[in-house]
């Protein structure tokens, strides 16, 4: 069994403190951001968050479900696409191209931490 290395165990903290915080304009903004992350927790706002971003949470849930799905499901889906007739593959390709165009044409969201 491999030993747990400090850098592996504390990767999220290293990412937050050493990689992200230097991008803040000054130290006070960095401390304000950390204060909001760790001390300003209001669980009563969670229903509003779900109501406003339900599509995002639904896509995240779908992603988690697909990520943890058994390999046999992926193989069945691959075999299903392979067995599609030419017209079915063409319709699938048009649908995927349409999805990519919709994502590309959507408005870019500003980075939230630049608002502080």
N, C-alpha and C positions, 0 to 999 in steps of 0.2 A: 504494500500500500504506500503510495507516495505521500510525503509530508505536505501539509497545507502551508503554502508560502504566504507571507504577510501581504505581498503585492497582489496575489490572486484573491485573497480573502477580502481585501479592502478596495477592490477595483472601483466600485461605484463612488466611494469617497474620494479616491484619487482623481477620478474623472471630474467630479464636481469641483473639488478644491484646487487642483493643480492645473487642470486644462481649461475650465470654464471661467473661473473667477478672474483671471488676468484679463479677460476680454471686457470686463466692466470698466467704465470710465474712471472710477476712483474707488478707494477702499470703502468709503461709507455706503456707496451703492451696493457693493458686494455684501456688506454686513446687513443692510436693509433687506436684500434678497434672501439671505440665509434666515433672517428673523421671520420673514413671511413664510418661508418654507417650513420651519420647525416650530413656530409658536402660534401662528394665526391659523388655527384649524377650526373650521366651523362646519360640523357635520350636517347642520340643518339646511345647508345650501346644496347638499348632494342631490336631492330630487330635482332642483333647478338645473344642475349640471347634466343630469341624465335626460331631462326634457329638452334641453337645448342642443345636446350633442348625441342624441340617441343613435343617429346614423353612424357616427364615429365608433361608438361603443359596440354597435352591431357588427361593424366590419372587423373590429378588434376581436370580438368573440368568434366570428367566422374564421379569422386567421388562426386563433388559438386552436379551434376545433380541427381545422385542416392540418395544422402543424403536428398535433398529437394523434391524428388519425392513423390507423394501422397501414402498413405498407401494402397490404392486400387490397385496400380500398383504392390506393393510387394505381396499382396494377390493373384493377378492374376498369378504372376511368381511362387509363391509357389504351387498354384493349378496346373499350367502347369507342374512343376517338378513331382508332385505327380501322375499326369495322364500319365507321360511318361511310355512306356513299359520297361520291364527289360533291353532290349538291349540299349535303349536310356539312361537309368540311368547308365549303364556300360560305355557307350561312354563318357557321361558327367563326370563320376568319373575319367576315364583315362585322359581326357583333363585337369581336375583340378590337378591331380597328376603331369602331365607333366609341367603345369604352375608353380607349387610349386618347382619342381626340377630345372627348368630354373632359377627361382629367387634365389634358394639356391646356385646354382653353379656360379652365376655371381660374378664378382670381387667386393670386398668391397671397397667402396670409402673412402679415407682418410678424416678426419674431417677438414674442410676448415680453421678453426681458428688456427689450429696448424701450419699453414704455415707462420704465421707472425713472 
